Amino acid sequence: MDKIWLSSPHMGGNELKFVQSAFDSNWVAPLGPNVDGFENDLKQFLGKGIEVAALSSGTAALHLALIECGVEYGDEVICQSMTFSASANPIAYQGAVPIFVDSEKETWNICPIALEEAIEDRISKGKKPKAIVAVHLYGMPFKVNEVMAVASKFDIPVIEDAAEALGSKYKGQACGTFGRFGVLSFNGNKIITTSGGGALVCQNSADKERTVFLSTQARDNAPHYQHSSIGYNYRMSNICAGIGRGQMEVLIDRVRSRRFMTKFYLDIFSNISGVTVFSEPTEDFYSNNWLSAVLIDSSKCGKTNDDLRKELLTHNIESRPLWKPMHLQPIFANCPYYGGSVSEELFNKGLCLPSASNLSDNDRDRISNVILKFFK
């Protein structure tokens, strides 16, 4: 049996045209027509008059966002606990301290109530957080109105980790465009890919110019090599941007296909007791369904998430547990945490299922047969 992957790259066909153009014109450096074109494609897709800087990874984008928010050694930054480590690692890059906050049950994202409690407690201890990293987990928008209201109340900038959420919307507005900065990722498993890469969504041209400056080694405007700031080698290459340009042509289709996979699982589990498919709580939320996920209540069905993972694996079908919360990770064990046990319960019960846009009807039949037989 061929391997059915959780989320594999899916080329559209025109990527090679843009890559070949980069070779033909000898634009292979971290600048060029494809970089400009890719940034413009993203701007047009996201709307709202924002600016976009194409970078080498989503992690690089988050790192630069923290720098531009003034995060320095010894500062504190609030971060959603239920996320991948790349949301928290750049905080440590700056010598700052992550303050982790629990999720709420509807969107699995940062809990506005716990967020406010965390801010008030940190202020009472003499440390007002410098920024808030809120994640659109698996493409599901966080509760934007509530989170932004808390951030506004305390005048703390929000960095949207929309690495998994390109194509997702909250009340009709694109995820990644609400905060001071938005982070996008084009890693190989994302909804579109540049093989590796990311972007920082900025609210104005000045922030974009600063991002490009920092991402190209912060070279001053001088005929010789002069540097007054610490810089980074974070700019996207013209070749990778060419792949991105081809991928942008099929982005809407990729979102449609991912959402179809969630509907596929909703149908499968509709008559299986104890299994809940992760889906939008109201019409305000529009998820790209980057990864379809389920929660399995063993007390109701006699099965666990790991039981299903192992069963799928025996049929050469990849699945994966939800992100292990950051406050449970050994590297962040000593960091403060606020909230209850929602993220821990999600981790203990959750499983991500194959969600790629290039899955065939035969693949879906295999997945369906294994799941239905397993729960029968």
N, C-alpha and C positions, 0 to 999 in steps of 0.2 A: 504494500500500500504506500502510495506517495504521502509525504508529510503534509499535513494541513497545519499551516502556521497561524499563530495568533494574529499577527499583523505584518504582512510582508510588503515590500515596495511594489508599486503598480505603475509602470511607465505608460505614458499616453501615446507615444509614437513620434512626437515632434521634438523631443528633447535633443536628439542627435543633430537636428538642424541648427539649433542655437549653439550647441557645443562645437560643431564643425565651423560655424562662423567665428567662434573664438580662436580656433586653430588657424583658420585661413587669414585672419587679421593679425595674428600673433598677440592677441590680447589674452594672456594667460595669467596675468598678475591679479592682485586683489583690487582691481578697478577695471573699468571698461564698459562697453555698451550693454552687455548683459546685466551687469550689476545695476546700472541706472534703470534699465528696462524692467528688471525684476522688482526693484523698489517701487517703480511707478505702477506696475501691475498690482502689487499689494495695496498701494494707496487707493487705487481705483476700486479694489474689492472691498476694502475696509470702510471707505468713505469717511465722512465727518471732517474732512479737511486736515487729516493728520499727516505726519511725515514718517518715513520708514528708513532705517539704516540696516542694510544686509550685513550679517556678521558670520563668524565661523561656527557658532553654536548658540543654542538657547541659553546655555549656562553663561557664555560670554556676555550675552545681552543682559542677563540678570545682574551679573557682576558690574557692568558699566552703569546700569540703572541705580544700583546701590551707591556707587561712587558719585553719580550726579545728584543723588538725594543727600549727599553730605555725610554718608555713613563712614565712620572712622574707627580706629582701634578703641575698644572699651565701650562703644555704643551698644545699644540694644535694638534688635529688629524683631518685630512680631512675624511669625511664620505659621501658616497652616501646618498642622502636624501630619495630617493624612495626605501625603504627597510623596513624590520621588525625591531622592536625596539632592538632586540638582537644584531644588528650590531652596535648600538650606545651606549647601556647601559654600556658595559665594559670600554668604554672611560671614562664615569663618575665614574666607580669603581676606576679608577686611579687618580681621582681628576683632570683629564684633561678636555679640552673644545672641544666639537665636532664642526667642521666647515663644514656645510652641503653644498653639491654641487648638482645642478640640473642634470636631465637626458637628453640624446639625444633621438630623436624620433624613431630611427631604432631598437635599442636593449632595450630601456627603462632604460639603465644603465648609469653610471656616464659619463657626457659629457666632453671629453678631452679638449675642448676649455674653458669651465667654470672652469675646474680643474686648468688649467694653470693660468687663471685670478685670481683664489682664492689664489694660492700659491704666485704669484707675489705681490698681495695686502697684504697678511699676512706678507711676508718678509719686505715689505715697512713699515709695522707697528712694525717691530722689533721682529716678532714671526715666525720663520721658522717652518712649521709643522713637527712633529716628524714621522708621518706615514700617509699612505693613505689606507683607508678601501674601497675597490671596490667590488661590489656585482655582482654575476652572477644571475640576477633576474629571478625567476621561471625556472631556468635551462638555460636561454639564456646567452651565454658568452658575457661579455662586450668587447668593442673594445680594445683588448689586446695590439696590436702593438702601437696604439696611446697613450693609458694610460701609458704603460710602458715607452714609449719615454719621456713623460712629467716627470714621476717620475725619470727617469735616468738623465734628464737634470738638475734637482734640487737635485739629490742625496738623495731621500726620499724613504724609503722602502715601498713596497706595500704588504698589507695583503689581500689576496683574500678570500672574503666571498663566498665560494663555498658550503655553507650549503644546497642549493637547487639544486646543479649542479653536483652531482656525476654521471658520465657517459656522461657528456657534454664535447665537445672538441672545440678548436679553432685552425684552420689549422692543424688538426690531432693530436694536443697535448691536454692531459687531463686538464680540468679546475682544478685549485687548485695547479698546479705545476709551475706556472709562477712567482709568487711573492716570497718575502723573506719567507713568510709563507702562507699556505692555510688552510682554516677552512672547516671541514665537519660536517654534522649533521645527526644523525640517530634517530631523534625524531619519534614518532609514525606515523606522517603523511608524512614522507619523502619517497623517492623512495625505500629505504630499511630501516629497523629499527632494533634497538637493544632494543626496548621499550623506552629507553632514552639513549642518548649517543652522542658522537662526536669524532672527531680526529683532531689533528694538523699535517698538512703535512709540513715537514721540508726539507731543501735543503742539510743537512749534518747530520752526526751522532752526532756531538757536540751539535747542536741545539736540537736534539731529547733527548739526555742525560739530557740537561738542563731542557727540558720540563717535563720529567719523574721525575726529582729531585724536581722541583717546585710543581708538581701535587701530590707528596707523602709527603707533609708537610716539604719539604726541610730539611730533616734530614741529618746532616753531617756524614761522614764516621768515626764513632767512636763507641766503644763498649757500650757507654751510650747514652742517648738521648741528643744530642747537636744540636743547630740550630743557624746558622750565617745569615740566610736569612729568610724572611717571606715566608711561604709555604702555600699550599692549598690542600684540599682533593678532587682532581679532577680526579683521575685515574679511568678508567673503570673497573668494576668487571668482573671476569672470567665467571660468569653466563651470563651477558649481551653480552659479547664478543662471547659466544657460540651461542646466537641467531644470532649475526652478521655473524658468519662463515656459518651458514645455509643460511642466506640471500644472501651472496656473490655468492652462487651457482646459484642463479636465477636472479642476477642483470641485466645481458644482456637481459633476457626475459622481465624484468620489464621496462627497457628503451624502448624496442620495443613496449610494450603495451601502454606506455604513449604517444609515438610518434603516435601510431595508433589513439589515442583519439583526438589528434590535427588534424589529417587528417579527422577524423569523423566530426569535427566541420567545417573544411574548406569546406567539401562537403555540409553540412547543410546550411551554410551561403553564398554559392557561388552565389545564386540568390536573396539574401536579401540586398537591398540597405541600406547603412549607417552603416553596421556592418563589422568590420575588425578583423580577427583572428590573434593573435600574432604569428609570425613565423619568421624563419631565413631570414635576409636581403640578404645574399649571401651564396655561398657554403663554405666560410671560417668558417661559424658558424654551429655547430652541437649541438642542444639543446636536453637534455633528456626529454624536455617538462614535467617537474615535474607537473606543473599546466598549463592547457590550459586556455587562457584568450582571451577576446574580448573587443574591443572598440565600443561603440554604439553612433553614432551621431544622436541625437534626431531631429536635423534640417532636416535630410534626411529621417528618418523612423518614426518620430512621437512617438518614444518610448525612454525610458531612461534605463540606467543600473539597476536602482533600481526598475523600473517597471518589468523588466525581473526577477530580484531576487525574488520579491514578488510573481510573477506568479509561478515560480518554487517551491517556498516554499509551496504554496497551494497544490501542488502535491507531497509533502514530498521529494523534491529534493533540496539538499543543494547547494548553490552557495555563493560566498563571494566577496565583493568589493576588489579592489586592495589595497595593503598596503597604508595607509595614510602617506604621506611624513613626514619625521621626523621634518622638519622645521615648519610644521603646528601642531605638537603635543604640548599640553600645557606644558609638562615638559621641552621641548627644545625651547620654544618660544623666549627666549632671546639669543639664539646662532646665530652667523653669518651665512648668507646664500648667495650663489653665483649662478647666473644663471637666467633663465627666469621663465616661467610658465609651462614647459613641464610636470614635475612630478605632478603638481596640476591638469592639464588637464587630465592626465592619470587616476588619482584618481577619478575625476568627471565623466569620461566616461567608466571606465573599470569594468569588472566583471570576476572573476575566475569561471570556470564551472567544473562539476564533471570530474575528471581526473584519478581516481584510476585504477590500473592495473587489479583489480579483478571485474570490471564491466562486466556484462553479456550482451548478445544480447538483452535480454528482457529489461534490464536497458537502453540500448542505444535506443531502440524503444520508451520507455517512454519519455526519454529526447527529442528525435527528434520530437515526436508528440506534446509535449508541446510547444517547440520552434516554430515549423512551424505554429501551430495554433495561437500562440501569435502574430506572425508577419504577418499573413495572412490579 
